[in-house]
């Protein structure tokens, strides 16, 4: 009976509350998100192709995205083929080695294949455990590429339209930046500006795909 109640709550309940019941939510930027997700919304999470395969950290956010998918929301895995050329400085004591274009293209192809397989197998497994779940009613998973947003966007236009809205103090306060500033190598402007690209991704994901929610790992 308990498993049946969990099944009904999963199919007909609120996905945020489901994730909270599994200790999957550490923090939200607004408590209103529980109310907003009572109806289908668009959600995304980003994956940078800095390696040829997804890793365990990606699995955490993708599992959250899978829950949204199974609950009937529109989900967008975002492959950072633009940000991947820079690399996220979070959790690193040294700067990433810049990837050659052929290596980056190979990584992107491998990760896209893994994303497709992840959602296919995840949905199939959920269907085997939740009889009320009908995969035919779920919205298709759509992979986005952030390089599409940067084509034709010059540095002056980017700084003028994005940079002027960001305060240096807030950027300096991030743990990923503070730890690198205290390291012998420091941090380059390239990696320091990564957070600007993340913010622009959120803006363009909302404009182009209607995504109002970002899942991220802290």
Helices and strands as residue ranges (DSSP letters): H 2-12, H 15-21, H 33-36, E 42-47, H 56-70, E 74-79, G 83-85, H 101-129, G 135-137, E 144-145, H 147-150, H 155-161, G 163-165, H 168-172, H 175-181, H 189-192, H 194-209, E 211-214
